Amino acid sequence: MKMNWNQLICDKRLGLEHYHDNKGGVRSDFQRDFDRLVFSSPFRRLQNKTQVFPLPGSIFVHNRLTHSLEVSCVGKSLAGEVLLLLGDKYAAESWAARMDAIPEIVAAACLAHDLGNPPFGHSGEKTIGAYFSEGKGQQLKSHFNEQQWNDLVHFEGNANSFRSLVHQFNGRRVGGFAMTYSTLASIVKYPYASLYAGTKGKFGFFSTEQASFEQIADELGLIKLGDGRYCRHPLVYLVEAADDICYQVMDIEDGHKLKIIGTEETINLLLAYFTPEKQDHMREVMSKVDDPNEKIAYLRSSVVGLLVQECAKAFVEGEEQILEGKYDGCLIDHISPLAAEGYSRCSKLAKKKLYCAGYVTDVDLAGNRIINLLLDKLIDAVMHPERNYSQLLLNKFPEQYDVNAASLFEKIQAVLDHISAMTDVYALNLYRQLCGISLPTV
């Protein structure tokens, strides 16, 4: 069994399956997906959500918004390279023109890939899951079935991004953002339910959105495995690679700006991706620039360009396996030895020096405390809405979140929707108000 591009590229919109208006003009339906995301409130809120390092004071580092924009740029370039390399192979097919949409689909999916991430970076994501697996949320286990409980203890930003895009929140239209099937499928890195999350705790959709994903997957012809899982949409590999490239290389650049890594160490780290001959040329180019940050920016750009070429080549070489659902690992796992060694060095240094840096840990600790208290207070409010204090808290919920849902699980999801949508600053301010240590200014 094999997936095919003619079916995989589909501009049908979730919730609007029986309505298709050919608006004409220069924008394709996939470009409309991209534009719809750029103008959305959830996307704007990413500007005040932590990527890795604390949000900037005098030094500007990446936040979720700038990261998503860069991933989208890299993803579009990567997809363009793949399209160029695959062009001759499919040129004679009657549907070959459909493949021109691949860069637009990947650009939109990259833009949306972090849309469901909670405040305080990956630490916030882990804190929500741990609240149910080892915190006060444990006492709620008897209220849920097995899959619902797995949804909570393995809370996943990827699954929450899919929910953010497809769920019909109060007052919103069917199909959520009404995105195209191909764009939606391209953000689901783990195309299976939380029951199959395994030791890594990764999955692609909550039980409440499972039917939507299966509808999309079946329409696109994604291969269904016997245990309830699906194979990835091929473009997921490009979205994933763009994310891998950006977070690894940009984290190194941020580490240099924050003076966690010295200039010479950073230069040597990034030069290691290239042959000695290429390194000599790059050092000559850098000799004409005095600003250390400009030197690092030049090297960062060169490394990103190299990794785009490497991942495009890996995708094309593995395309048949990808279409058969038999590809092993991610594209970064299949780049050339020299580039792979450079990437590995960056990864090891980031783990050793960046992700455990003092102020990163400080934000993780503070975020953990903030999110745990918000979960305590808001879950108690939806469970006991008759109380006076609960009413005050429920007034803080945006109307789109259904705190009066029929089931407790959906009420808990309303709490998680609200907290996940918060920016770091909003979550901190609400925490201070609930602790009685600040009042709103008039």
N, C-alpha and C positions, 0 to 999 in steps of 0.2 A: 504494500500500500504506500502511496506517495501523495503528498500535497502538491497542488499546482497553483502557479502564480495567477492564472486567470480567475480562480475562485478566491484566492487569498487577498486579492486587491478588490475591495468592495466598498462602494460609497453609500450603501444603505445606512440609514441613521436609526439608532435605537429609540424606540417610541414613535418613530415616524415611518415605519416600514411600508405603510400603504399610501404614503404621500411623498411624492418626489417632484419638486418644482425646479425645472431647469432654468435657473436665474440668468444664465449667460454671463457675459462679462469675462474678466481676466482671472477671476478667482475660482479655483477648483473647490470641490467639497472638502478636500483635505486641507487646503489653505484656509478655508472657513473654520475648520476645527482649530487651527493654529491661532487665528485671529480671535476666536471666541474665548480661548484660554487667556490670551494676553489681556483682554478687557474684563476678565472675571475678578470678583472679589477674593476668592481663595488664592488666586495666583498673586494678586497684589500683596496679600498678607505674608507671603513668603519672604518679603524684604525685611521682615522683623522676626525671622526664625533662624536660630543658630544652625550653621552647617557643621563646623568642628570647633572653631575658636569662638570665644565670647564676642558678642557684637561690638563693633569698633568704637574706640574713643578717638584718639588722634590718628590711629593707623587703620586703614580700611582693609579688612579681610573679607573673604567670601561669606555671604549668607545664602539661605536656600534659594532666593530669587536669582542672584547673580550666578550661582552654581547651575540652576536650571536653564538659564539663558545660554550659558557657555556649553552645557551638554547638548542643547538643541543645535547650536552652531556646529559643534563637532559632529553630532549625529547626522546632520544634513550633508556635511562634507563627506563623511564616511559612506553614507548611502549613495551619494553621487558617484564616488569612486567605484562602488559595487555595480551600479547601473552601467557605468562605462565599460567595466570588465565583462559584464554579462550581455552587453548589447548584441554582439555578433551571434551568440548562442541562440537567442530567441528572435532574431530579426525577421525570420520568415513566418513566425506565428501570426495569426490573424489578430490576436489580442496583444501583440508586442507593445503597442502604444500605452497600454494600461500600466506598464512598468515604469513609465515616466513619473508616476505619482509616488514612487518609493521614497525619494528624498523628502517630499512634503509630509508623508505619513510619519516617517521617522522623526522629523523636526517637531511635529505636533506631539507625538508620544513622549519625546524627550522633555518637552516643556511641561508635561503633565506628570512625569514619573514620581515627583516628590510632593504632589499636591495634598496627599493625606497624612503627611508626617506631622506629628505633634510638636509643641515647642521644646526647646532645649536639646535639639539634635537627636542622635540615636539613643542617648540616655533616656529621653522622654518616652520613646517607644518601649524600651525595656522596662521602664518604671511602671507603665500601665499593665503590662503582662505580669510583672512580679507582684503587683497589688493583689491580683487574683490567685496567683500560684503560691505566694508565700506571705502575703499581707492580710489585712482585714477582710479583703474580698473572698478569702477562702470559705468563710461561713455561708456564702451564697451558693455554693456548689450544688446543693440539693435541689435548687430551683430550676436547674437547666438540664437539657439533654446533653449527650456526650459531645456532639458537634458544637453546640452553643458554648459549652465550657471550654472546648479547645479554641474557639474563636477568641475567647477572653484571655486565657492564660498565654496564648501565643500571639497576642495583639501585634499586628503587622502593618507597617506603613504602606507597603505595596498593596495589600488588600484594602486598606482604607482609602488609597488613591482611587482604586477602581470603584469603591462605594461612593466616594465624593462625586464621581463623574456620572454614575448610572442610577443612583437611588432617587426615588421621587420624594423629596422632602416636602414638608407641609407648604402648600401654596405654590409648589413648583410643578413643572410639567412632567408628564410620563416620559421616562427615559433620561431624566436628569438633564445633563448638558446636551442631550440628543446628538452625541458624537457619532462619527461613522464607525461601522463595525471594525474596520481594519485598524484604525487608530486605537480603539479601545483594546483590541486583542494584543496590540504591540506593546502595551505597558504591563502585561501580566507575565512577570518573570517565572512565576511558580503556578502553572495552570492546574491547580488542584485545591481541594478544600483543606481546612485546618486539621482534619483527621489524619492527613498524610504529612503533617508538618515535620515530623521526625525530630531528631536531636537539635537541628539548627533552628527549628521553630518557624520555618518559612512556608508561606502559602499565598495563594493569589486572590482569594475572595472569601468574604464571610458567608455564612449559611443564608443570610437574607438576600444576597446577590448571586447565589449559585445558579439559579434559573436563568438569570440574565446572561451570565458568562456562557452557560451551556448553549443557549440560543445563538449567541454570537459564534461560538466555536463550531457548532454544527453547520451554520450557514457558510462559514469560511472553509469548511472541510478539514479542520484540525484533526489529526489522528487521535482517536480515543483509545486509551489503554484499558486493559481488562479490569483494573482495580479502581476505576472511577477517576483516574487522572487523564489529562490530555497532553499531547506534545505541544511544545511552544509554537506560536506563530513565528516564522523565520525572522521577521523584522525585530523581534524581541532581542535577538543576538546583537543587532546593530545598536539598539537603544542601550543595552547592557554595556557594550564595549565603549560607547561614548561616555557613559557614566564612569566606568572604570578608568578611562583615560583622564577625565577631568578631575575626579576627586584625588587621584594619586599624584598627578603632576601639580595641580593647583595647591594642594595641601603643602607640598614642598616649597612652593613659591611663598605661600602665606607664612610658613615657618621661618623663611629667610627674612621677610619683612618684619616679623616680630622678634628677630634676632635670637631665635631658638637655635637656628643653624647658621653657622658662619658663611660668609660669601665664598671663600675658597672651597669649603666643603660642599656647598651647594653646586658650584661650578663643576667640580669633579664628579659629583653625583649625576648631573645631567649630561655631561660629556660622555659618560660611560656607556651611553646608548649607541655610540658611533664608533666607526673604525678609527685607528690612529691617524690616517690621512685626513679624514673628515674633521677630526678633532683639531688638527693643526690649522686647517682653514678657519674653523669656528673661533679659535683663539686669536687668529689674525683679525677677524671681524670685530671681536670684543676689544681688542687693543685700541680701536679707534673711538671707544666710548669710555667715559670716566665714571658715569653713574652706575654703581653696583646693581641697582634695581633694574636698570635698562639692560645690563648684561644678562641678568637672570631671566628677564622677559624674553630676550632673544633666544636663549637656550630653551626656555619653556615652549615657545612657539615652534622651535625646531623639533623638539621631542614629540609634541602633539602631532605635528605633520608626519613624522616618522611612524608613530603608532597608528594613525589613520590609514596609512598605506599598508602597514603590516596586517591590521585587522581586516581591511578590505580584501587583501589577498587570502587571508585565512578563511573568510566567509565564502569566497568564490571556490576555493579548493575543496571546501567541505559542504558545498551547496547540496549535492545529491544526498549526503547523509542527513543534512538539516531537513530537507524535504521529506525524507523517510522517517524523521523523528528519532534518528539513531546517533546524532552528534554527541560527542563526549566532551563535557566541560563547556567553558565559554571561549570566545575568540582569543582573548588574551593568553589562554593556555596554549594556543597554537601559533604564536608568533615566532620569528627566528630566534636562535639561541642568544645572540648578542643583545637584541632588544629585550628578550625575556629576562636576561641577567640584569640589565639596567632597571627594568621594572621591579624585579625582586629586591634590588638594593634599596630603591625608593620605599618600597613597602616595609622592609625591615626597619629602616631608619624612622619612618613615620610612627611605627608601633613603639619604637624604643624612646624617641624624643618628643614626638608631637602629641600623640593621643593620650599620653600620661603626663603632659605638662601641667604644672601646678594650677594655672587658672582654668585649664580645661576641666580638671578634676573638681575645682571649686564650683564651676557652673553645673557639672553633673550632680554634685551633692545638693546644691541649692535647688536645682530642677527637680530632683527626686523628692525633696521635702515639700516643695510647692505642689507638685502633681498629686502626691499622696493625700495632702490635706484637701485639695479640690475634689478628689474622688470621694473621700470620706463624706464631705459635706453635701455634695451634689447627689450622690447616690442615696444618701439618707433622705434628702428632700423629695426625690421622685418615689421613694418607697413609702414615705409618710407625708403625703401632700396636705393632709388635714391640719398639720401643725403650723403655728404662726410663723416660726422661723423658716419653715419649709416654703411657705408662701412667698416670703421675702426673697428667698434664693431662686425660686422658680420664676420670679419676675425678671431675673437676670438672664434667663435663657432667650435667645432669639426665637421668634415664632416658628421658624422652619423646623425646629427640633421637637419631636413629638413626645413630650414628657407625660402625656396622658394616654400613651399607647395601651393596647389591650393586654400585652404580655410584659412581664418584668424584664425579659431579655431586651425587648425593643426600648424600654425605658432606660435600661443601662446603656444601650447603644446611643440613645439621645445624649446621655451624659458624655460618652466618649466622643461623639460627633462635636459637641460643644468644646470640650477640652482640646481635642485635636486641632480644631480650627483657630484656637487662640494663638496670638503672637506671644513671644517671650515676655514682652512688656505688659501686655494685658493680663497674662497669667500671674505675673508678679504683683501687679496692682490689685487684682482680685484677692490674692493670697493675703496681702497686707490689710485689705478691708475686712476680710473674714477673721483675721487675727486681732482686729481692733487697733492696729498700729498706724493706720492712716485714714484720713477722711478725704473725700473728693473736694477739690477747691471750687469755689463759686466765682 
